[in-house]
Amino acid sequence: MSAISPMSSPGGTPGRFHDLGLRAASAAVLLPVALGALSWGGLVWAALLVLLFAGLMREWIGLGRRVAPAARPRFLLAGVVYAAVPAAALVWLRDRPHGLAAVLFLLVVVWMTDIGAYAAGRLLGGPRLAPAISPGKTVSGAIGGLAVGVLAGVLVARTPAAILPAAVLSIVSQAGDLAESA
């Protein structure tokens, strides 16, 4: 007799967290690389962001094959802007005084918002947030993501003054996630 858990459901079909192992393994590899490059700063941080930019552009070009030929140049330009502007902003911000703390705060709030939204949405379910745009996102996930993102931001910044910036960043990151899905 097998146990039923969130990892599996009766009949051997994947459960609510069927992809958790892959996500955890990816994070275990990528998190130290990202944090190491961020800590090092300078060319190491910039090189990581260039590699991420190249990966994003590879995916974007692949998506562009589905776009009507007449619209492809605009689509590709939008992808360059979409990927290059944040990458350049992260390089610029990291090189400022207190830049390491600022970028770390930003990344932790965004990452923890995503993790909190995923966990709350999978555990609690409930009404869909925007079913026409992203059918998997739930209201409970959005609220859970906001709560976890704000808590993480306050813990990283070590001050309650981080509540508002963390909340704004969490909401913006979730809105960006929805925009990506659109």
N, C-alpha and C positions, 0 to 999 in steps of 0.2 A: 504494500500500500504506500503510495507516495503522498508527501505532504503538499498541500496547496499553499502557495505563497504569492506575493506580488510579482515575483520573478517568473512564475509559470501559472498556468491555469489548467483546469481539468482537461484531459485529452491531449496534453503536451503542447498546447498552443502557447505562444508567448504571452506573458502577463504584462501588467502595466509598466514594469521596469525592465523589459526584455533587452533593451539596448544600453542598460546602465553599465555593464561590464566594459563595453567598447568605449563609452564616454569616459569612464574612470581611467582606463588605460591610456587614452589620448591625453587626458589631463595630466596623468603621472609623467608622461614624456614631455609634453609641451610646456607645462607650467614652470619647471625649473629652467628651461631654455629661455622662456620669456622673461622671467624674473632675473635671471643671471644677466641677460643682455640689458635689461632696464637698469640694473644696479651698476653695470659697467659704464653705460652711457656712451656718448660720443659715437665713434664709427661703428662700434659693435651693435649698439641700439639701432642706428640708422641702417646697418646692413640687414638686421633681422626684419625691419620694416620694409626694406626693398624686396626681400624674399617673399614676405607676405603679400606685398603689392603685386609681384610677379605671379604668385599663385592665384590671387583674386582676378587678375587680368586674364589668366589662362581660362578660368571658369567663365568669366564674362564673355570672352570671345566665343567659347562653346555655346553659351546661351544666345549669342548674337546670330548663330546659324539659323535659329528659329524665327528671327525677325525678318520682315520683308526687306529685300535688297535695298530699296530706296531709303529705308529708315535706319539701315545699319550704321552709317557714319555718325548719326546723332546718338544712336544707342552706344556705340563704342566710346564716343567722347564723354557721354554721361558716366560710363564705367570708369574712365580715367579720372574724371573729377571726383566721383564717388569714392575711389580708392586712394587717390593721391592727396587730396586735401586733408583727410584725417591723418594719414601717415606723416605728412609734412608738419601738421600741427603737433603730433606727438613728439617728433624730433625736436621741434622748436621748444615745446613746453619742457621737455626733459632737460634741455640745456639752460634753462632759466634758474635763478636762485630758488631753492626749494622745489625744483622741478621733479626730482625723484619722488618726493612725497606727494606732489600733485598728480603725477601720472599713476603712481601706485594707488592713490585714493580713487582715481577715475576707473582704473582697471578692476580693482576689488569691488567697487560698487556695481559696475556693469556685470562682472562675472557672477557675483553673488545674487544679483537680481535675476539673472538667467537661471541659476541653480535653484533659487527659491521658487521661481515661477514654475519651473519644470516639476519640482517635488510637490508643491502645493496642488498644481493642476492634476498631476497623476494620482495623488493620494485622495484629494477631495472631489475632483471632477466638478460637476455643476454646469451652470449655463455657459454657453460659448461667448467669448468676448467679442469677436468679429467673425462670425462663421463664413461670410462671403469672402473675406480676405484670407483668414488663416483658421481653418476649422478646428485645429487642435488646441488653440489657446482658449483658456477659460477665465472667467471672472475671478475665481479662487486663485488661479495661477498668477494673475496680475496683482492681486492683493498680497499674496504670499511673496511674490518677487519684490514688491515695494517694501514690505516689512523686513525681509531678509537683507535687501540692499541697504536700507537706511541703518539697520542695526550694524551691518558690516562697516559702513562708512563711519559711524560714530566710534566703533571700536578701533578702526585704523587711525582715525584722526585724534582719538582720545579726548574728545570734547563734545558736549551736547550741541555746540554751535554748528556741528556738521550735519545736524538733522535736516535743515532746509536744503543745503547744497546736495546732500545725498538723495533726498526725496526727488528733487528736480532732475538730477542725473538718472535716477532709476526710472522715472516716468519717461524721460526723453529716450532712454535706451529701449524701453518697451515699445514706445511709439516708432522708433527706428526699426525695431524687429518686425512690427506690423507693416511698415512701409516696404521693407525688403520682401515681405510675402505678397504684397499687392502686385 
